[in-house]
Amino acid sequence: MSRRLSTIEHLIDGSIVYAIRIEGRIDEARLRLALSRVQAKHPALRATLRSQRGGLHYVDDGAGAVPLRIQPLRGRDDAREEAQRELLRPYPEGQPQLRVVWLRGIERSELLFVASHRICDGMSLLIVARETLRALYDDAPLTPYSPISAADIVGDYRPAHPWRRRWLARAIGLLLRLLPPLAPPQNREHHLEWNAGAVLSSALRLRCKREGVSVHAALLVALDRALLAALGRDSLPAWIESPMDGRRGRIAALADDRLFYGGGGLKYRTGESPETDYWDQVRAAHRSLQEQIERETSEIPSRYHFCELIRPPAPSQLNALVRLGNSLGLNGSWNRFTLSNLGALELLDDQAPLRLDDFRLYVHSRTVRALGLIVYALHGQLRFYLMADEHCLNPDRLLALREALMAELREQLGQTERVAPMPAEAPALVG
């Protein structure tokens, strides 16, 4: 069975790499078996892309085994250098949209999980990594899922005026097909990685618990103030957008351990209350996020229904749309900044014969210019991955934004602990 890629799937072309450092011995045969078991569970890992009449199509169960490339581990920078190369490598037709690189040592290894954003978001790739690692020592069965489609997300939704929707979708489709064919953009991103330190991370969690707010809301307000301080009002993106996980019982078709490429989006208007008390602003942001989650959950079926009605043009014409948006996008990437939160990483349980030593992530967009911050917690410390296309922020402004964000957090928490940069202090460039 095959289906044509939707317009959304064309527009989210990019790669995600998770570099996971493991202490303990890994058996090659066991790793290949683990990947096979995880692939058998998730239809997205068994599908491949093929050029067919009418454009790119997903072909269910058309992919071979998940590619595993094995290299000797020589130094601590190997994973970062390998990740930069993997971000730019295409996904050949006939192969899965996931591949793994094993930098093999004797008692320490680096596993790089490389996936296309078209089949999974950041939370989905965590599911793949977690299930693969646990399958290295746990033989518990992984129950296979059947393929999921937009129709499953839409569910029982029916529009009040279906004919209006069809005509509007048809008009948008016709306009898209008037776009000239162009080559894809050549994006190049800078990024910075650092951790907040144990003291500040603990202080933030405790204060948020006392205030009855999420850590994400506190980071959202701190980021808003940091953007204004580092970029100025004239260059301030209008919105901070946070991806919403469609799992957690929000979309009936998505189990908590199911792969998917996206859900809803939560928006926060920037620069509106710089003089308001910080924690008052955090409480307001927390309430707004909760209200938006409820609204987004109810609106996602309608949105997917409408997007499926739009007939996608040729990929080269969508390239023209992306290039136009990139060139007109005021203040960064389409006038918005993305804040993603992966939460506390728990990839191995206490009974595992392996130990999670480190986790790094890397992102590259082949379409819309990247501009955002990804946050996660590892071993009790907050980690940050700040990325910006070279046309959105230069390295100096990227460093200024990092300093402004951490200064804001330290001020609000009464801390003096400085930023702990991870290796490669200068912004690294991908692309």
DRENLUM-446851 format. One record per atom (N, C-alpha, C, O): x, y, z; residue in one letter. Coordinates in pm, whole numbers, plus 50000, padded with zeros to 5 digits. Example, Ala and Ser with C-alpha at 12.3 -4.5 7.8 and 13.67 -1.06 7.14 Angstrom:
BEGIN
513194943150780a/512304955050780a/513204967050780a/514244966850846a/512854977550708s/513674989450714s/512905000350787s/513415011450804s/
This chain:
BEGIN
500844988150000m/500005000050000m/500885012550000m/501885013050071m/500495022549920s/501255034949916s/500305046749922s/499125045649889s/500855058149966r/500075070449969r/501005082049940r/502195081649970r/500435092449880r/501215104249847r/501485112549973r/500625113550061r/502665118449980l/502985127150093l/502045139250094l/501715144749988l/501625143150211s/500795155050225s/501665167550212s/502895166850212s/501005179050201t/501735191650194t/502575193850320t/503705198450312t/502005190450436i/502735192150562i/503995183550562i/505065188250602i/503885171050518e/505035161950520e/506125166850426e/507315164550452e/505745173450316h/506755179450229h/507495190750300h/508705192550281h/506765198350381l/507325210550439l/508165208150564l/508865217150609l/508115196050621i/508885193450743i/510105184650714i/510545177050800i/510625185850594d/511805177850558d/513015182450640d/513365194250639d/513625173150709g/514795176250790g/515255163850863g/514655153150848g/516305165050940s/516875153651011s/517085156951158s/517365168351196s/516935146451240i/517195147351383i/518215136551417i/518085125151372i/519225139951495v/520215130151541v/520255130451693v/520405141051754v/520125118751753y/520355117151896y/521635109051913y/521735097751866y/522615115051980a/523895108352007a/523885104152154a/523875112652243a/523895091152179i/523725085852314i/524985078152353i/525355068352288i/525635082652460r/526845075952508r/526465065752615r/525835069152715r/526865053452592i/526505042352679i/527765036252741i/528745033752671i/527735033952871e/528795026552938e/528365012052956e/527265009353004e/529215002852916g/528894988652921g/529074982452783g/529164989452683g/529124969352780r/529364962052655r/528054960252577r/527014956752634r/528134962552446i/526994960552357i/527374949552259i/528434949952196i/526494939752245d/526704928652152d/526104932252016d/524954936652009d/526874930351909e/526404934251776e/525144926651735e/524194932651686e/525134913551755a/523964905751717a/522734910251796a/521624910851742a/522934913351924r/521814917752006r/521314931551961r/520114934251964r/522214940251919l/521814953451871l/521014952251741l/519994958951724l/521474943851650r/520724942051525r/519344936251552r/518364940151488r/519264926951646l/517974921151681l/517074931651744l/515874932051716l/517624940051829a/516834950651893a/516264960151790a/515084963851797a/517074964151693l/516594973051588l/515504966251506l/514514972651468l/515684953551478s/514674946151402s/513344945451476s/512284946951416s/513404943251608r/512184942351688r/511454955851694r/510234956451685r/512224966551710v/511614979851716v/511024983451579v/509934989251572v/511724980051472q/511204982651339q/509924974851312q/509014979951247q/509864962651361a/508654954551343a/507464960451417a/506314958251376a/507704967751523k/506604973851599k/506024986051529k/504814988051531k/506894994251468h/506465007251419h/506395007651266h/507435006451200h/505215009151208p/505075009651062p/505895020750997p/506375019150885p/506065032051066a/506815043151007a/508255039250978a/508875044850888a/508795029651054l/510185025351032l/510285014950922l/511385011750876l/509155009650879r/509154999750770r/508765006050637r/508854999550532r/508325018550640a/507925025350518a/509135032050453a/510115035450520a/509045033750323t/510105040650252t/509495050750156t/508305049950125t/510295060150110l/509845070050013l/510235065649873l/511345061049849l/509295067249780r/509575064149639r/508945074949551r/507855079949579r/509675078349445s/509135087749347s/508225080149252s/508675071349179s/506965083549256q/505975077349169q/505225088149094q/505435100049115q/504345083949008r/503555093548934r/502755102149032r/502045097049118r/502875115249017g/502165124149108g/503015128949223g/502545136649307g/504285124449230g/505175129449334g/505675118649427g/505645106849394g/506155122849546l/506705113649644l/505585105949714l/504555111649750l/505805092949733h/504845084349801h/505535076549912h/506695072649899h/504795074250021y/505215064450121y/504745050750075y/503605049150033y/505635040950083v/505275027050052v/505385019150181v/506475017350235v/504245014350232d/504225006550355d/504974993450338d/504844986850234d/505754989750440d/506514977250439d/507414975950317d/507704964950271d/507854987450265g/508714987150146g/510184988650177g/511014987950087g/510534990650303a/511924993150340a/512604980350386a/511954971050433a/513904980050372g/514694969150424g/514974971350573g/514314979350639g/515944964050622a/516314965250764a/516894979050792a/517434985650703a/516764983450917v/517344996250958v/518864995550938v/519504986850996v/519445004450858p/520885004050835p/521665006550964p/521375015851039p/522634998250988l/523534999651104l/524965000651053l/525484991150994l/525595011951075r/526985013951035r/527845014051161r/527545021151257r/528915006251158i/529765004551276i/531135010751249i/531785007851149i/531565019351342q/532855025951333q/533555024651468q/532895024051571q/534865024251469p/535555024151599p/535465037651668p/535535048051603p/535285037551799l/535255049851878l/536685053451914l/537385045851982l/537125065251869r/538515069351893r/538625080551995r/539575080752074r/537675090051994g/537775101452084g/536405106852120g/535385102452066g/536375116352212r/535095121652261r/534405130452159r/533195132752171r/535125135452058d/534505143851956d/533965135751839d/533345141451749d/534175122551839d/533735114451726d/532245115551700d/531805116951586d/531445115051807a/529995115151791a/529515128451733a/528655128551645a/530065139451782r/529655152451730r/529995153951582r/529185158651504r/531205149751544e/531615150751404e/530785141551316e/530395145351205e/530515129451365e/529705120051287e/528275125251274e/527655123751169e/527745131251380a/526385136651376a/526255147651271a/525255148351201a/527265156351261q/527215167051162q/527155161351021q/526445166650935q/527875150550996r/527825144350863r/526475137850839r/525905139050731r/525965130950941e/524705123750924e/523535133250900e/522595129750827e/523575145050959l/522485154650939l/522295158150793l/521165160850749l/523365158050716l/523305162450577l/523115150950479l/522865153350361l/523235138650525r/523075127250435r/521615125050401r/520765125550490r/521305122450273p/519905119750234p/519475105750277p/520295097750322p/518185103150263y/517625089850292y/517315083250158y/516345087050092y/518115073450115p/517935067649982p/516565060849967p/516015055550063p/516045061049846e/514815053849818e/515015038949845e/516065033349816e/513985032849901g/514045018649931g/514585015450068g/514555003950111g/515095025750139q/515605023550274q/514715030550377q/513975039750341q/514775026350503p/513975032950607p/514385047450626p/515465051750586p/513485054950688q/513765068850722q/514455069750859q/514395080050926q/515085058750898l/515865057951022l/517145050150993l/517115040250921l/518235054651050r/519485047051043r/520225049051174r/519965058551247r/521165039951202v/521895040351328v/523385039251299v/523815031251216v/524165047251368v/525625046251363v/526105042051501v/525735048051602v/526925031651505w/527475026751632w/528965029651633w/529735023551559w/529375039051719l/530795041751741l/531215032651856l/530955035451973l/531875021851820r/532075010651913r/533395011851988r/534475012951929r/533275011452120g/534445010252205g/534364997252283g/533494988852255g/535244995352379i/535234982852456i/534214983652569i/533314975152576i/534324993352655e/533374995052766e/532525007452751e/531715010552839e/532705014652640r/531915026852617r/531635027852468r/532515025752385r/530395031152434s/529985032552294s/529125044952277s/528545049952373s/529065049752154e/528145060452117e/527185054852012e/527615049551909e/525895055852038l/524885051951941l/524225064551887l/523705072651964l/524245066151755l/523615077551690l/522355072951618l/522425064951525l/521205077851662f/519935075051597f/519625086751505f/519485098151550f/519525084051377v/519325094351275v/517975092051209v/517745081351152v/517085101851215a/515725099851162a/515265112051084a/515675123351111a/514415109550986s/513765120150912s/512615125850994s/511825118351053s/512515139150997h/511395145451068h/510055141951004h/509005143551066h/510085137050880r/508845133550811r/508145121650876r/506935119850858r/508875113450950i/508225101951013i/508115103351164i/507325096351226i/508885112251224c/508805113251369c/509315126751417c/510195132851357c/508735131051528d/509205143151594d/510245139251700d/510645127651709d/510675149151778g/511705146351878g/511275136251982g/512075127852022g/510015136852028m/509535127352127m/509465113352068m/509735103552138m/509105112251940s/509035099151876s/510405092551867s/510535080551887s/511425100551836l/512765094751827l/513255090251964l/514035080751975l/512805096952070l/513105092052204l/512495078252227l/513115069652291l/511295076152177i/510655062952188i/511495052452119i/511715041652174i/511965055351998v/512805045951924v/514075042852002v/514455031152016v/514745053152052a/515995051052125a/515745043152253a/516505033952284a/514705046652327r/514415039752453r/514095024952428r/514615016252498r/513265021952331e/512895008052304e/514074999952254e/514214988252288e/514935006252172t/516114999052123t/517064995752237t/517554984552246t/517325005452323l/518255003152434l/517714992352528l/518464983752574l/516424992752557r/515874982852649r/515814969052586r/515924959052656r/515644968552455a/515634955552387a/517014949052385a/517134937252351a/518054956552421l/519384950652430l/519504940852546l/520354931952546l/518634942452646y/518724933552763y/517374928152810y/517314919952901y/516294932852747d/514954928852790d/514224922452671d/514094928652565d/513764910152688d/513094902852580d/511574904552583d/510874897152514d/511064913952661a/509614916152665a/509114919152524a/509764926652450a/507974913352485p/507484915252348p/507104929752319p/506634936852407p/507334933852194l/506924947052145l/505774944852049l/505974939951938l/504584948452090t/503384945852009t/503344954851887t/503404967051901t/503254949151767p/503264957251645p/502004965851633p/500914961851675p/502174977851574y/501054986551542y/500744985451393y/501614982051313y/499514988351358s/499154989451217s/499475003551171s/499565012651254s/499645005851039p/499955019350990p/498885029351031p/497695026051039p/499305041651056i/498385052351092i/498345062550979i/499375065250916i/497185068050954s/497025077850847s/496335090250903s/495895090551018s/496255100450818a/495555112650860a/494105109850892a/493515116350978a/493505100050822a/492105096550849a/491935091850993a/490895094251055a/492955085051048d/492885080651188d/492925092651283d/492255092551387d/493705102851248i/493775114951331i/492465122651321i/491965127851422i/491895123451201v/490635130651181v/489505123951259v/488665130751317v/489495110551259g/488495103251336g/487075106151290g/486775105351171g/486215109451383d/484795111751354d/484495126151316d/483325129751298d/485515134651304y/485265148651275y/484585150351138y/484975143951040y/483565158951134r/482895162551010r/482685177651010r/482135182951106r/483125184650905p/482985199350903p/481525203450890p/480705196250833p/481225215150945a/479855220250938a/479465223950796a/478305222350758a/480415228950717h/480155232950578h/481185226250487h/482135232850444h/481025213550457p/482045206250381p/482325212050245p/483475211950201p/481325217250175w/481555222450041w/482445234950043w/483275236949955w/482265243350147r/483135255150159r/484595250850178r/485505256550118r/484785240950263r/486145235850287r/486755230550158r/487905233550128r/485995222850082r/486535217149959r/486915227949860r/487965227149795r/486075238249847w/486385248949753w/487605257049798w/488435260749716w/487715259749928l/488865267149979l/490145259049961l/491165264449919l/490085246149991a/491265237549973a/491645236649826a/492825236549792a/490645236049740r/490935235349597r/491585248349549r/492505248049468r/491095259649599a/491675272549560a/493125273649606a/493985278449531a/493415269149730i/494795269449779i/495675260349695i/496795264049659i/495165248449662g/495925239249578g/496245245149443g/497355243349393g/495285252149381l/495515258349251l/496575269349262l/497435270649175l/496495277249369l/497495287749388l/498895281949406l/499865287149352l/498985271049481l/500285264749501l/500865259649369l/502075260049348l/499995254849280r/500495249449153r/500875260449054r/501415257548948r/500605273149089l/501055284249007l/502485288449041l/503105296248969l/503005283149153l/504365286749194l/505385281249095l/505205270249042l/506455288649071p/507485283648979p/508305272549045p/508515273049167p/508765262848970p/509635252449028p/511015258149062p/511635264848980p/511465255249184l/512765260049227l/513515248849300l/512915239249346l/514825250349309a/515645240949385a/515415243149534a/515045254249574a/515615232949616p/515435234749761p/516435244649818p/517525246149762p/516095251449928p/517035260749990p/518225253250048p/518125241550083p/519345260050057q/520555254350117q/520735260650255q/521415270850270q/520135254450354n/520165260050489n/521465256450561n/522015245550543n/521935265750642r/523125263650725r/522825269050864r/522455280650880r/522975260450965e/522615264251101e/523815264851194e/524705256351188e/523825274951280h/524745275451394h/524035269351514h/522805269751523h/524795263651607h/524165259151731h/525115260451848h/526335260251833h/524525261651967l/525255261752093l/524655251252184l/523445249052182l/525485244752264e/525015234952362e/525585238652499e/526765242152511e/524755237752602w/525245240252738w/524275234252838w/523165230452804w/524715233452964n/523805229053070n/523725239753178n/524625248053193n/522625239353253a/522345249753351a/523055247353483a/523105256353568a/523615235453502g/524235232253630g/523225226653728g/522025229153716g/523705219053823a/522825212053917a/522075221754008a/520895219654036a/522745232254055v/522125241354152v/520965248954089v/519865249254145v/521205255153973l/520155262853909l/519005253753864l/517835257453877l/519335242053811s/518295232753765s/517375228753879s/516155228553864s/517965225553994s/517175221754111s/516345233554161s/515175231954197s/516945245354164a/516225257154213a/515025260254124a/513975264154175a/515175258653994l/514065261353902l/512925251453923l/511765255353927l/513265238653935r/512215228653958r/511465231254089r/510235230554092r/512195234254195l/511555236454325l/510685248954324l/509585248854380l/511165259554261r/510375271954259r/509105270054175r/508035274854211r/509225263054063c/508045260553979c/507025251954054c/505825254154043c/507505242254129k/506585233954208k/505865242354313k/504675240754336k/506615251454376r/506015259954478r/504995269654417r/503985272854480r/505265274354296e/504365283754230e/503185276754161e/502235283354120e/503265263354149g/502205256054081g/502205258153931g/501145258553869g/503385259553872v/503515261853728v/504475251653669v/505215245053742v/504455250253538s/505365241153470s/506725247753450s/506825259953440s/507765239553443v/509095244653409v/509075250853270v/509765260753245v/508275245053181h/508185250453045h/507675264853047h/508195273252972h/506685267853130a/506165281653137a/507235291153187a/507345302353138a/508035286853286a/509115295353337a/510175297853231a/510675309053218a/510515287453155l/511495289053048l/510945297852936l/511685305652876l/509655296552909l/509015304552804l/509125319452835l/509485327352747l/508825323252957v/508885337352995v/510345342252998v/510625353452955v/511255333853048a/512665337753048a/513185339652906a/513935348952879a/512765330752815l/513175331952676l/512615344552612l/513305351452538l/511365347652642d/510745359952590d/511565372152630d/511855380752547d/511935372852757r/512715384352806r/514125384352748r/514685394952719r/514705372452731a/516055371652675a/516075375952529a/517005382752485a/515065372052454l/514985376152313l/514915391352302l/515575397352217l/514115397552387l/514005412152384l/515325418652423l/515725428552362l/516005413052524a/517265418952570a/518375417152467a/519175426252446a/518425405552403a/519535402552312a/519325407952171a/520285411752104a/518075408152125l/517815411951986l/517235425851971l/517345431851864l/516605431152077g/515945444052066g/514555442652008g/514255432751940g/513715452452033r/512325451351988r/512195451151837r/511285444651784r/513065458051765d/512955458451619d/513225444951554d/512705442251446d/514025436551619s/514365423451562s/513685411951635s/514025400351613s/512735415151722l/512095404851805l/511085396951723l/510175402851665l/511225383451717p/510175375551652p/508845377751723p/508805379651844p/507755377451648a/506445380651705a/505945369851799a/505205372651893a/506345357351774w/505785346151850w/506865336451894w/507875334551826w/506645330252009i/507365318252048i/506375306752036i/505305307052097i/506735296751957e/505845285351935e/506425272852002e/507625270151991e/505585265452070s/505995252952136s/505205241452076s/503975241752078s/505875231252023p/505145219651973p/504375212752086p/504855211852198p/503175208052054m/502365200852151m/502365186052116m/502065182252003m/502705177652212d/502695163152192d/501245158552178d/500435160652269d/500925152252066g/499555147552044g/499225134752117g/498085130152115g/500235128852183r/499975116652261r/499395120352397r/498695130452407r/499655112852499r/499165115652635r/497635116052641r/497055123452721r/496985108152557g/495535107452558g/494845118852485g/493625119652489g/495595127652419r/494985139252353r/494385135552217r/493285139952185r/495085127552139i/494545122652012i/494315107752028i/495235100152057i/493065103652009a/492685089852039a/493515079751961a/493795068852013a/493925083051839a/494635073451754a/496105071951793a/496775062951744a/496605080651880l/498035080551914l/498255075052054l/497995081852154l/498735062852061a/499135057352190a/500415064452235a/501105070552155a/500715063552364d/501875070652420d/503205066052361d/504175073552363d/503245053752310d/504495048452255d/504425046952104d/505075038252046d/503635055352040r/503485054751895r/504245066151829r/504305077151882r/504825063351712l/505595073451640l/504655082151556l/503695077251497l/504975095151554f/504235104351469f/505105116551446f/506015119251524f/504825123951338y/505705134951302y/505295148351361y/506025158151344y/504165149251430g/503805162151488g/502445161851552g/501695152151539g/502125172551620g/500815174151683g/500335188251663g/500245193051550g/500015194951771g/499585208851762g/500715218451794g/501865214351811g/500375231251802g/501355241351834g/500775251551930g/499625255851914g/501565255552030l/501145265252131l/501905278252108l/503125278052096l/501185289452101k/501795302152065k/501815311752183k/500875312352263k/502895319252193y/503055329152300y/503555342152237y/504615342452173y/502795352752255r/503155365652197r/504325371752274r/504295372352396r/505335376052203t/506555381052267t/506465395952299t/505695403352237t/507265400152397g/507485414252425g/506305422052476g/506295434352468g/505285415052530e/504065422152570e/504095427252714e/503475437452744e/504805420252803s/504755424052946s/506135424153008s/506355417353108s/507085431652951p/508445431453007p/508555437253147p/509505434153219p/507595445853187e/507665452153319e/506875444553425e/506945447953544e/506125434353384t/505335426553479t/506255418053567t/507315413853523t/505835415653690d/506595406653776d/506795393153706d/505855387653648d/508015388053712y/508345375853637y/507415364353672y/506865357953581y/507205361553799w/506425349753837w/504935351953812w/504205342253788w/504465364253815d/503085367053772d/502945363853623d/501935358253580d/503965367453547q/503935364653404q/504005349653377q/503345344553286q/504795342553457v/504885327953442v/503545321253471v/503115312253399v/502885325853576r/501565320053610r/500565322453497r/499765313653465r/500605334353438a/499705337353326a/500045328753205a/499145323953136a/501345326853180a/501755318353067a/501335303853089a/500915297052996a/501445299253213h/501045285553245h/499545283553217h/499155273553157h/498725293153260r/497285292053234r/496995292353084r/496145284953035r/497695301053013s/497485302052868s/497855288952798s/497145284552707s/498945282952839l/499355270352777l/498325259452801l/498005251852709l/497805258552923q/496795248452953q/495535250552869q/494955240952820q/495125263052854e/493945265852772e/494205262452626e/493325257052558e/495405265652577q/495715262652438q/495795247652412q/495385243052306q/496295240052508i/496355225552492i/494955219852472i/494735211452385i/494005224452553e/492625219752538e/492055223752402e/491395215852336e/492325236152361r/491815240952233r/492465233552116r/491785229252023r/493785232052122e/494485225152015e/494035210552002e/493865205451892e/493835204052116t/493395190052113t/492075188752038t/491885179151963t/491185198152058s/489885197451991s/489975201551844s/489145197351763s/490985209951808e/491065215151672e/491955206851579e/491875208451457e/492785198051633i/493705190251549i/492965182151443i/493385182451328i/491885174851475p/491195167451369p/490725176451255p/490825172651139p/490205188251287s/489755197551184s/490915202051096s/490785202850974s/492055204851159r/493215209651083r/493735198850989r/494045201650873r/493835186451038y/494315175650951y/493325172950839y/493715170050726y/492045173850870h/491015171850767h/491205181850653h/491145178150536h/491425194550689f/491575204850586f/492865202950507f/492875204150384f/493955199950576c/495245198250508c/495195186550409c/495825187050303c/494455176050444e/494345164750354e/493545168050229e/493685161350127e/492705178450235l/491935182450118l/492795190150016l/492445190749899l/493905195950062i/494775203749973i/495645194249892i/496435186549949i/495515194849764r/496345186449678r/497745192349670r/497905203549622r/498755185149717p/500105191049717p/500645192949577p/500445184249491p/501305203849551p/501965205749421p/503245197649414p/503555189949504p/503985199449307a/505265192649294a/506225197649402a/506145209249442a/507135189049450p/508095193549553p/508865206149513p/509145214549598p/509195207449384s/509935219349340s/509095231949356s/509645242749377s/507755230849345q/506905242449366q/506795245949515q/506715257649551q/506775235749600l/506805238449744l/508125244949784l/508165252749879l/509205241649713n/510475248549739n/510325263549719n/510895271449793n/509535267349617a/509315281549592a/508555287949708a/508855299249747a/507565280649764l/506825285849878l/507745287749999l/507685297950067l/508605277850023v/509535278850137v/510505290450118v/510755298050211v/511045291749996r/511995302549969r/511325316249985r/511925325650036r/510065317249940l/509345329749954l/509135333050101l/509355344350144l/508705323050179g/508505325250322g/509795328750393g/509815337350480g/510895322050355n/512195325050416n/512635339350386n/513185346150473n/512375343850264s/512835357250226s/511965368150288s/512445379050318s/510665365050307l/509755375050364l/509625373950515l/509095382950580l/510115362950571g/509955360650715g/510695371050797g/511925370750806g/509955380350855l/510565390950934l/511115385451065l/510565376151123l/512205391451109n/512745388351242n/512955373351262n/512375367151350n/513805367951179g/514165353751196g/513445344551102g/513415346950982g/512875334151157s/512235323751076s/510725325851076s/510045321951171s/510215331850971w/508785334050955w/508195341151077w/507055338651117w/509005350051135n/508585358351249n/508245350151373n/507375353951451n/508925338951392r/508635330751509r/509925324151558r/510895322751484r/509905320151685f/511005313251750f/510385300951817f/509325301851878f/511045289351805t/510495276851856t/511155273151989t/512375273852003t/510325269152085l/510795263852213l/510235249752231l/509025248052246l/511115239752229s/510705225752246s/511275220352376s/512415223452413s/510485212252445n/510905206752575n/510725191552571n/509595186652564n/511825184252577l/511765169652574l/511565163652713l/511365151552726l/511635171852817g/511445166952953g/512655159553006g/513745160352950g/512455152253115a/513535144553177a/513725131553099a/512765124053079a/514955128853057l/515235117052975l/515415104853065l/516255104753155l/514625094653039e/514725081953110e/514775070853005e/513745065152969e/515975067952957l/516145058352849l/516485044352898l/516305034752824l/516975043053020l/517325030053077l/516765029053218l/516735038953291l/516315017153257d/515795015553392d/516925011253487d/518045008853444d/516595010453614d/517615007553716d/518194993653703d/519304991253750d/517484984353641q/517954970553627q/518824968453504q/519324957453482q/519014978753425a/519774977253301a/521234974353329a/521814980153421a/521854965453251p/523294962953265p/524144973953200p/525374973453206p/523494983753140l/524154994853074l/523855007653152l/522895008253229l/524675017853130r/524465030753195r/524475041953092r/525365042553007r/523475050753101l/523425062353014l/524405072853067l/524205078453174l/525455075452990d/526485084853034d/526215098952982d/526405108753054d/525755099952857d/525555113252799d/524535112352686d/524295101752629d/523935123852656f/522955124952548f/523145138452482f/523185148752549f/523255138452350r/523345150952274r/522365149952158r/522055139052112r/521895161252111l/520995161151996l/521435171651895l/522085181551929l/521065169251769y/521415178151658y/520255178251559y/519605168051537y/520005189951499v/518855191651410v/519305199351286v/520125208551293v/518735195451172h/518975202651046h/517675203150968h/517015192950952h/517305214950920s/516105216650837s/516495218350692s/517415225950660s/515805211150604r/516025212650460r/515005221950396r/515045224350275r/514085227150475t/513045235850419t/513035249250494t/513885257750468t/512095251150587v/511975263650661v/513205265650749v/513675256250813v/513715277750752r/514915280550831r/514675277850979r/513645281551035r/515645271351042a/515535267651183a/515915279451272a/516885286451247a/515135281351376l/515425291351478l/514715287051605l/513495288251614l/515455281951703g/514765277051821g/515675272051930g/516905271851916g/515045267952038l/515725262752157l/515075249552196l/513855248752209l/515895239352214i/515415226352262i/515995224152401i/517185225852424i/515125220352494v/515505218552634v/515195204252676v/514175198652636v/516075198552757y/515805185452816y/516595184452946y/517485192652971y/516285174553026a/516985172453153a/517675158953151a/517075148953113a/518915158753191l/519695146353199l/520455146353331l/521155155853364l/520295135353407h/520955134053537h/520665146153627h/521545150853700h/519435151053620g/519005161853707g/519405175753664g/519095185453733g/520085177053550q/520515190253504q/519825193753372q/519695185453283q/519395206253363l/518795211053238l/519875212753132l/520955218153159l/519585208153012r/520475209752897r/519765218252792r/518545218052780r/520565225852716f/520005234852615f/520725232752482f/521945230952476f/519925232952374y/520455232452238y/519815244252163y/518635243852129y/520605254552139l/520135266752075l/520625266851931l/521835265951906l/519705267951837m/520095267351696m/519475278951619m/518405283851653m/520185283251514a/519695294051430a/520315292851293a/521525291051279a/519485293951191d/520015294851055d/520885307451046d/520625317451112d/521895306750962e/522825318050952e/522145330850903e/522655341750926e/520985329550836h/520255341250792h/519345346950902h/518825358050888h/519165339551011c/518305344151121c/519105351051231c/518755362151272c/520165344551277l/521025350451381l/522465347051349l/522775335851308l/523355356651367n/524775353551350n/525325348051481n/524645348651584n/526545342751480p/527095336551602p/527155345851723p/526925341451836p/527445358751701d/527525368051814d/526175369851881d/526095370352004d/525125370751802r/523785372651860r/523305359751925r/522555360052022r/523745348451871l/523395335651933l/524015334852073l/523355330852169l/525285338752084l/525945338952215l/525265349052309l/525105346452428l/524885360552255a/524225370652337a/522875365552390a/522495368552503a/522175357952307l/520885352552351l/521075342252461l/520305341952557l/522095333852448r/522375324252555r/522675331352686r/522135327652790r/523525341552681e/523885348652803e/522675355852865e/522525356152987e/521825361452779a/520645368552831a/519665358752896a/519075361952998a/519505346952836l/518595337052892l/519065332253029l/518275331553123l/520345328953040m/520845323753166m/520915334753273m/520715332053391m/521205347153231a/521205358253327a/519795360353383a/519635363053502a/518785359153298e/517405360753344e/517045349853444e/516445352753548e/517395337453414l/517085326453506l/517825328053638l/517245325953745l/519085331853633r/519855333753757r/519255344853842r/519155343653964r/518855355753776e/518285366953850e/516985362953920e/516775366254036e/516105355653849q/514815352253907q/514915341354013q/514035339954098q/516005333754009l/516175322954107l/517205326354214l/517445318454306l/517805338254203g/518775342354303g/520025333854303g/520605331154408g/520445329454183q/521615320754171q/522765328254106q/522555337954033q/523975323654133t/525155329654072t/525965319753991t/526965323453930t/525545307053989e/526285296753916e/526275300153767e/525215302853710e/527425299953704r/527545303853565r/527165292353472r/527065280753513r/526965296053344v/526665286153241v/527815276353228v/528985280253233v/527485263553212a/528505253253188a/528425248953042a/527635240253007a/529255255152955p/529195251552814p/529675237252791p/530575232452861p/529075230552694m/529535217352655m/530625219152551m/530825230452505m/531345208652512p/532455210152418p/532045217852294p/530905216952249p/532985225452237a/532775234152122a/532055246852169a/530855248452146a/532795255752234e/532225267952290e/531695277152182e/530625283052197e/532445278552069a/531965287051961a/530805280151891a/530765267951883a/529845288051838p/528715281851768p/529185273051653p/529945277551567p/528735260551653a/529085251251545a/528135253551428a/526985257451447a/528635250951307l/527865253351185l/527545240351117l/528425231851098l/526265238551079v/525815226751006v/525265231150873v/524465240450866v/525685224550766g/525125227750636g/526205230650534g/525905233550418g/
